[in-house]
């Protein structure tokens, strides 16, 4: 398995790197740290007879900087400088590189040097998520990696909808027996006059089809958090991840456009903003 971590060269964009490295170590994945080079802008400051010579200088410098970044953090991995093609946007360049490198997971900070509102409106991250056929690991803040031992603990959330089942299909090789421990979580919002016990039973029944889709041999349990109407589901998920000592949260994005869904104030975006661990977003699709 391979995980491709992107950086724009800023320190802020590297916040996800130690979390991705922990994931790679726990699951046996090979990590590659990548930066996208734009020939029209990134070589503008280089004085050289030809553009290709200027680009080669930038490639060499960035290659060294990426290697130094990994070495300074004690991370074993590869580096890659991907050149943005003419007419290609950065998200498309990232996806092309992911295809070329046969990556199974993309990892990137949700904001780079900007604010969370920037991630909602047209950021590279949102462009990557909207086009992604791969799981995208992203991080809202810059928390340290939690010091949890044992198998990599992944908290998979469900809202009980049929499309939520697609998260298991999208996670693919992440769900490897023997290396990943899974907790399936549903936040049950109580209906009018519904006892808490009935809300919990309803959610557990809803989680069972999701559990049935997990690969054989994956260690899993089901957890329900019952909340009253109007409670913050994103806050409940983020708190549950901390209480359950999860290393990451996985969630399916609903709707045909991840951009549209996340801009519309989704729970997934709230979890990214609030959680102390990365959120792995999987583009949802209809499940028969």
TORVO-482679 format. One line per 2 residues: number of its first residue (from 1); their letters; for each residue x negated, y negated, z of C-alpha. Coordinates in Angstrom, 3 decimals, always signed. Example, Ala and Ser with C-alpha at 12.3 -4.5 7.8 and 13.67 -1.06 7.14 Angstrom:
2
1) as) -12.300:+4.500:+7.800 ~ -13.670:+1.060:+7.140
REM end
This chain:
288
1) xx) +0.000:+0.000:+0.000 ~ -1.195:-3.529:-0.790
3) xx) -0.255:-6.860:+0.764 ~ -0.981:-10.116:-1.070
5) xx) -1.391:-13.186:+1.160 ~ -1.237:-16.577:-0.542
7) xx) -2.829:-19.826:+0.604 ~ -2.845:-23.352:-0.817
9) xx) -6.146:-24.099:+0.889 ~ -4.619:-25.785:+3.942
11) xx) -5.062:-24.498:+7.488 ~ -1.286:-24.476:+7.912
13) xx) -0.858:-22.040:+5.044 ~ -3.180:-19.589:+6.828
15) xx) -0.916:-19.172:+9.878 ~ +0.639:-16.045:+8.388
17) xx) -2.758:-14.453:+7.669 ~ -3.445:-12.841:+11.086
19) xx) +0.114:-11.483:+11.185 ~ -0.303:-10.015:+7.702
21) xx) -3.669:-8.577:+8.742 ~ -2.088:-6.865:+11.719
23) xx) +0.564:-5.401:+9.463 ~ -2.119:-4.197:+7.040
25) xx) -4.149:-2.563:+9.817 ~ -1.111:-0.861:+11.362
27) xx) +0.230:+0.483:+8.091 ~ -3.038:+1.229:+6.281
29) xx) -2.362:-1.433:+3.651 ~ -5.141:-3.230:+1.773
31) xx) -5.007:-7.018:+2.159 ~ -5.883:-9.537:-0.542
33) xx) -6.098:-13.290:+0.124 ~ -5.222:-15.300:-2.968
35) xx) -5.116:-18.906:-4.128 ~ -3.557:-20.178:-7.365
37) xx) -5.776:-22.409:-9.506 ~ -4.093:-25.031:-11.707
39) xx) -6.440:-25.919:-14.600 ~ -4.724:-29.277:-15.082
41) xx) -5.380:-30.584:-11.595 ~ -7.792:-28.446:-9.583
43) xx) -10.746:-28.924:-11.939 ~ -10.140:-32.640:-12.457
45) xx) -12.917:-33.651:-10.079 ~ -15.539:-31.426:-11.673
47) xx) -18.063:-33.025:-14.062 ~ -18.833:-30.468:-16.754
49) xx) -19.267:-30.412:-20.548 ~ -16.314:-28.053:-20.987
51) xx) -13.121:-27.369:-19.065 ~ -13.944:-23.675:-18.783
53) xx) -17.232:-24.497:-17.095 ~ -15.430:-26.756:-14.637
55) xx) -12.877:-24.050:-13.946 ~ -15.607:-21.494:-13.373
57) xx) -17.184:-23.744:-10.737 ~ -13.859:-24.105:-8.934
59) xx) -13.239:-20.354:-9.120 ~ -16.632:-19.639:-7.633
61) xx) -16.190:-22.144:-4.824 ~ -12.694:-20.917:-3.969
63) xx) -13.819:-17.306:-4.090 ~ -16.539:-18.082:-1.529
65) xx) -14.128:-20.072:+0.654 ~ -11.583:-17.235:+0.676
67) xx) -14.265:-14.725:+1.649 ~ -15.471:-17.038:+4.421
69) xx) -11.884:-17.382:+5.663 ~ -11.521:-13.615:+6.026
71) xx) -14.963:-13.208:+7.584 ~ -14.366:-15.998:+10.116
73) xx) -11.224:-14.199:+11.313 ~ -12.767:-10.729:+11.279
75) xx) -10.342:-9.531:+8.611 ~ -11.285:-6.837:+6.120
77) xx) -9.847:-7.588:+2.720 ~ -10.300:-8.683:-0.878
79) xx) -9.972:-12.125:-2.449 ~ -8.436:-13.267:-5.700
81) xx) -8.206:-16.578:-7.539 ~ -5.258:-16.522:-9.945
83) xx) -5.207:-19.070:-12.766 ~ -1.887:-20.700:-13.489
85) xx) -0.972:-20.274:-17.159 ~ +0.277:-23.108:-19.339
87) xx) +3.985:-23.728:-18.705 ~ +3.985:-21.422:-15.690
89) xx) +5.032:-22.625:-12.243 ~ +3.231:-21.554:-9.084
91) xx) +5.865:-18.982:-7.976 ~ +5.652:-17.326:-11.402
93) xx) +1.840:-17.276:-11.160 ~ +2.079:-15.640:-7.730
95) xx) +4.449:-12.976:-9.011 ~ +2.269:-12.306:-12.043
97) xx) -0.730:-11.854:-9.755 ~ +1.317:-9.545:-7.524
99) xx) +2.155:-7.422:-10.557 ~ -1.466:-7.376:-11.746
101) xx) -2.739:-6.393:-8.300 ~ +0.135:-3.909:-7.774
103) xx) +1.086:-5.545:-4.475 ~ +3.857:-4.064:-2.360
105) xx) +4.368:-7.086:-0.089 ~ +3.853:-10.832:-0.481
107) xx) +2.963:-12.939:+2.568 ~ +3.032:-16.724:+2.729
109) xx) +3.722:-19.527:+5.142 ~ +7.182:-21.028:+4.848
111) xx) +6.022:-24.617:+4.827 ~ +2.397:-25.078:+3.861
113) xx) +1.567:-28.573:+5.064 ~ +5.200:-29.744:+4.915
115) xx) +8.237:-29.611:+7.204 ~ +10.982:-26.974:+7.360
117) xx) +13.299:-29.209:+5.338 ~ +10.745:-29.063:+2.524
119) xx) +10.996:-25.275:+2.523 ~ +14.734:-25.621:+1.917
121) xx) +14.401:-27.980:-1.036 ~ +12.276:-26.638:-3.820
123) xx) +9.127:-25.426:-2.086 ~ +6.848:-22.811:-3.566
125) xx) +8.014:-20.411:-0.864 ~ +11.645:-20.710:-1.867
127) xx) +10.698:-20.305:-5.512 ~ +8.819:-17.117:-4.673
129) xx) +11.710:-15.732:-2.614 ~ +14.275:-16.532:-5.297
131) xx) +12.278:-14.586:-7.889 ~ +10.918:-11.855:-5.649
133) xx) +11.372:-8.196:-6.372 ~ +9.009:-7.538:-3.462
135) xx) +9.498:-8.119:+0.259 ~ +8.212:-11.578:+1.240
137) xx) +6.697:-11.964:+4.703 ~ +6.968:-15.561:+5.864
139) xx) +6.383:-17.475:+9.083 ~ +8.098:-20.637:+10.271
141) xx) +5.713:-21.821:+12.959 ~ +2.123:-20.940:+13.756
143) xx) +2.419:-18.518:+16.692 ~ -0.385:-16.172:+17.691
145) xx) -0.106:-12.493:+16.887 ~ +1.650:-10.767:+19.817
147) xx) -0.536:-8.269:+21.607 ~ +1.717:-5.244:+21.221
149) xx) +0.137:-1.811:+20.989 ~ +1.346:+1.365:+19.360
151) xx) +3.182:+1.764:+16.073 ~ +4.100:-1.332:+14.098
153) xx) +7.557:-2.247:+15.414 ~ +9.903:-3.626:+12.768
155) xx) +13.263:-5.124:+13.757 ~ +15.705:-4.782:+10.846
157) xx) +18.795:-6.963:+11.069 ~ +22.222:-6.317:+9.613
159) xx) +25.367:-8.406:+9.443 ~ +27.482:-5.346:+8.724
161) xx) +28.062:-6.195:+5.067 ~ +27.528:-3.623:+2.289
163) xx) +24.698:-5.716:+0.791 ~ +22.829:-5.551:+4.095
165) xx) +22.178:-1.873:+3.353 ~ +19.872:-2.904:+0.506
167) xx) +17.198:-4.044:+2.973 ~ +16.045:-0.436:+3.394
169) xx) +15.649:+0.047:-0.370 ~ +13.774:-3.243:-0.684
171) xx) +11.313:-2.497:+2.093 ~ +10.046:+0.504:+0.181
173) xx) +6.656:+1.771:+1.361 ~ +6.778:-0.385:+4.492
175) xx) +9.035:+2.252:+6.018 ~ +6.359:+4.897:+6.273
177) xx) +6.959:+7.736:+8.760 ~ +4.354:+7.847:+11.491
179) xx) +3.177:+4.253:+11.135 ~ +6.306:+2.115:+11.574
181) xx) +8.862:+2.211:+14.360 ~ +12.227:+0.668:+13.490
183) xx) +14.941:-0.963:+15.551 ~ +18.185:-1.696:+13.719
185) xx) +19.936:-4.751:+15.147 ~ +23.406:-6.138:+14.609
187) xx) +24.742:-9.201:+16.379 ~ +28.424:-8.524:+17.081
189) xx) +30.528:-11.667:+17.292 ~ +33.506:-10.901:+19.481
191) xx) +36.919:-11.244:+17.910 ~ +39.833:-12.882:+19.711
193) xx) +40.837:-10.838:+22.776 ~ +38.321:-8.129:+21.844
195) xx) +36.595:-6.482:+24.830 ~ +32.811:-6.501:+24.745
197) xx) +32.686:-2.699:+24.705 ~ +34.854:-2.584:+21.574
199) xx) +32.678:-5.170:+19.826 ~ +29.595:-3.109:+20.621
201) xx) +31.201:+0.108:+19.372 ~ +32.279:-1.631:+16.164
203) xx) +28.734:-2.832:+15.488 ~ +27.177:+0.549:+16.264
205) xx) +29.498:+2.189:+13.759 ~ +28.492:-0.457:+11.226
207) xx) +24.782:+0.246:+11.803 ~ +25.047:+3.988:+11.270
209) xx) +25.113:+3.834:+7.421 ~ +21.969:+1.693:+7.567
211) xx) +20.256:+4.248:+9.764 ~ +21.297:+7.007:+7.385
213) xx) +19.409:+5.234:+4.557 ~ +16.087:+5.270:+6.411
215) xx) +13.469:+7.724:+5.104 ~ +13.268:+10.971:+7.010
217) xx) +10.769:+10.951:+9.830 ~ +10.956:+7.216:+10.554
219) xx) +11.420:+6.622:+14.279 ~ +14.530:+4.456:+14.734
221) xx) +17.036:+3.241:+17.269 ~ +20.137:+1.064:+17.036
223) xx) +20.701:-2.001:+19.193 ~ +23.705:-4.321:+19.406
225) xx) +23.804:-7.788:+20.920 ~ +27.372:-8.956:+21.620
227) xx) +27.940:-12.726:+21.520 ~ +31.005:-14.969:+21.768
229) xx) +32.336:-16.856:+18.726 ~ +30.183:-19.854:+17.890
231) xx) +27.005:-18.427:+19.392 ~ +23.797:-18.867:+17.430
233) xx) +23.168:-15.607:+15.596 ~ +19.707:-16.731:+14.485
235) xx) +18.789:-17.582:+18.085 ~ +20.090:-14.204:+19.250
237) xx) +17.984:-12.371:+16.657 ~ +14.840:-14.335:+17.505
239) xx) +15.358:-13.679:+21.218 ~ +16.015:-9.992:+20.615
241) xx) +12.780:-9.688:+18.643 ~ +10.866:-11.092:+21.595
243) xx) +12.703:-8.952:+24.157 ~ +12.204:-5.787:+22.095
245) xx) +8.537:-6.625:+21.431 ~ +8.909:-6.465:+17.661
247) xx) +5.927:-7.297:+15.456 ~ +8.148:-8.534:+12.616
249) xx) +11.778:-8.988:+11.617 ~ +13.211:-7.776:+8.305
251) xx) +16.370:-9.168:+6.782 ~ +18.168:-9.003:+3.456
253) xx) +19.049:-12.289:+1.781 ~ +22.595:-12.206:+0.479
255) xx) +23.994:-13.602:-2.745 ~ +22.502:-13.462:-6.228
257) xx) +20.214:-16.425:-5.540 ~ +17.995:-16.419:-2.478
259) xx) +17.468:-20.135:-2.976 ~ +21.209:-20.828:-2.945
261) xx) +21.757:-18.596:+0.051 ~ +18.969:-20.046:+2.151
263) xx) +19.805:-23.653:+1.289 ~ +23.368:-22.951:+2.403
265) xx) +22.237:-22.654:+5.995 ~ +21.764:-18.920:+6.246
267) xx) +20.947:-17.011:+9.370 ~ +17.740:-15.844:+7.690
269) xx) +16.351:-19.374:+7.455 ~ +17.240:-20.036:+11.078
271) xx) +15.430:-16.881:+12.153 ~ +12.318:-17.916:+10.191
273) xx) +12.344:-21.249:+11.973 ~ +12.907:-19.824:+15.475
275) xx) +11.061:-16.508:+15.588 ~ +7.586:-16.049:+17.064
277) xx) +6.886:-13.249:+14.578 ~ +7.026:-13.133:+10.780
279) xx) +10.274:-12.506:+8.956 ~ +10.185:-10.141:+5.982
281) xx) +12.841:-11.277:+3.529 ~ +14.200:-8.745:+1.069
283) xx) +16.318:-9.858:-1.853 ~ +19.659:-8.154:-1.461
285) xx) +21.565:-6.334:-4.151 ~ +24.874:-4.575:-4.370
287) xx) +24.896:-1.101:-2.852 ~ +27.319:+1.511:-4.099
REM end
